[in-house]
Amino acid sequence: MNIDAIVRLFLMIGLPAFMMWRGYKKMSEEEQNDVKTDFTSKRFISTIGLVALSLLFFLLEPIFEMTWLKTIGVVLLSIGIMVSIILTWLDAPSKRKVVLKIITLLIAFSIILWANY
């Protein structure tokens, strides 16, 4: 087992999850319902949810030393970024402004793939 990978997993997933849970508990009932509605929407799950799940697979791969976890992470990341690009393009009032966002997403995707393979 790789101790560095476990520490990285804790720092990148555990601490933010704990801070979000603590903030959620401090919210009012109405705000908690809004958060539940946002986090369970199809748009959130198909974009941010897939990207976050792919990050989890990327962080678990060095711990268990299974290369298929990295492959699953790349597939989920690809799907999440492509869906995000499509939804951003469809919802944009001005197509010129959204091109910069799309280029940024593609550059980030390329960097992540380059760093992991």
C-alpha positions as semicolon CSV with decimal commas, in nm:
position;residue;x (nm);y (nm);z (nm)
1;M;0,000;0,000;0,000
2;N;0,120;0,346;-0,089
3;I;0,100;0,575;0,216
4;D;0,156;0,888;0,005
5;A;-0,148;0,800;-0,206
6;I;-0,361;0,748;0,104
7;V;-0,258;1,088;0,241
8;R;-0,330;1,247;-0,099
9;L;-0,675;1,082;-0,104
10;F;-0,750;1,210;0,245
11;L;-0,634;1,564;0,164
12;M;-0,812;1,591;-0,171
13;I;-1,136;1,407;-0,088
14;G;-1,165;1,371;0,290
15;L;-1,104;1,726;0,405
16;P;-1,328;1,895;0,145
17;A;-1,602;1,638;0,211
18;F;-1,581;1,704;0,585
19;M;-1,592;2,081;0,535
20;M;-1,893;2,050;0,301
21;W;-2,071;1,823;0,550
22;R;-2,003;2,070;0,832
23;G;-2,134;2,359;0,621
24;Y;-2,440;2,155;0,525
25;K;-2,523;2,091;0,891
26;K;-2,507;2,466;0,963
27;M;-2,762;2,546;0,690
28;S;-3,129;2,605;0,750
29;E;-3,381;2,341;0,645
30;E;-3,473;2,537;0,331
31;E;-3,110;2,575;0,226
32;Q;-3,051;2,203;0,285
33;N;-3,344;2,119;0,058
34;D;-3,203;2,350;-0,212
35;V;-2,865;2,173;-0,188
36;K;-3,033;1,832;-0,213
37;T;-3,224;1,946;-0,520
38;D;-2,910;2,085;-0,686
39;F;-2,691;1,782;-0,609
40;T;-2,950;1,532;-0,733
41;S;-3,023;1,712;-1,061
42;K;-2,938;1,529;-1,381
43;R;-2,720;1,816;-1,498
44;F;-2,506;1,814;-1,183
45;I;-2,465;1,437;-1,179
46;S;-2,377;1,416;-1,548
47;T;-2,114;1,690;-1,531
48;I;-1,961;1,765;-1,192
49;G;-2,057;1,428;-1,048
50;L;-1,876;1,234;-1,320
51;V;-1,568;1,455;-1,299
52;A;-1,555;1,415;-0,919
53;L;-1,603;1,038;-0,947
54;S;-1,321;1,020;-1,202
55;L;-1,097;1,210;-0,958
56;L;-1,179;0,950;-0,694
57;F;-1,077;0,670;-0,932
58;F;-0,754;0,855;-1,016
59;L;-0,674;0,885;-0,645
60;L;-0,762;0,521;-0,567
61;E;-0,548;0,376;-0,848
62;P;-0,207;0,420;-0,676
63;I;-0,345;0,277;-0,351
64;F;-0,474;-0,049;-0,499
65;E;-0,234;-0,054;-0,798
66;M;-0,504;-0,155;-1,046
67;T;-0,464;0,013;-1,384
68;W;-0,828;-0,042;-1,474
69;L;-0,922;0,219;-1,211
70;K;-0,728;0,478;-1,410
71;T;-0,904;0,367;-1,730
72;I;-1,245;0,401;-1,568
73;G;-1,143;0,745;-1,440
74;V;-1,043;0,858;-1,789
75;V;-1,373;0,734;-1,938
76;L;-1,582;0,907;-1,670
77;L;-1,378;1,226;-1,703
78;S;-1,422;1,223;-2,081
79;I;-1,797;1,178;-2,056
80;G;-1,829;1,447;-1,786
81;I;-1,627;1,704;-1,980
82;M;-1,804;1,634;-2,310
83;V;-2,148;1,664;-2,148
84;S;-2,034;1,985;-1,978
85;I;-1,913;2,127;-2,310
86;I;-2,240;2,039;-2,484
87;L;-2,457;2,185;-2,208
88;T;-2,244;2,499;-2,191
89;W;-2,273;2,544;-2,566
90;L;-2,651;2,490;-2,570
91;D;-2,719;2,728;-2,278
92;A;-2,491;3,011;-2,391
93;P;-2,660;3,326;-2,514
94;S;-2,342;3,435;-2,691
95;K;-2,144;3,160;-2,861
96;R;-1,829;3,374;-2,878
97;K;-1,795;3,395;-2,500
98;V;-1,845;3,024;-2,448
99;V;-1,563;2,929;-2,684
100;L;-1,307;3,039;-2,423
101;K;-1,472;2,816;-2,161
102;I;-1,471;2,521;-2,399
103;I;-1,105;2,574;-2,488
104;T;-1,022;2,590;-2,115
105;L;-1,205;2,262;-2,051
106;L;-1,026;2,092;-2,338
107;I;-0,686;2,214;-2,217
108;A;-0,762;2,092;-1,863
109;F;-0,873;1,756;-2,003
110;S;-0,551;1,728;-2,207
111;I;-0,335;1,810;-1,905
112;I;-0,512;1,552;-1,690
113;L;-0,472;1,284;-1,954
114;W;-0,106;1,376;-2,006
115;A;-0,038;1,364;-1,631
116;N;-0,208;1,027;-1,582
117;Y;-0,075;0,836;-1,881
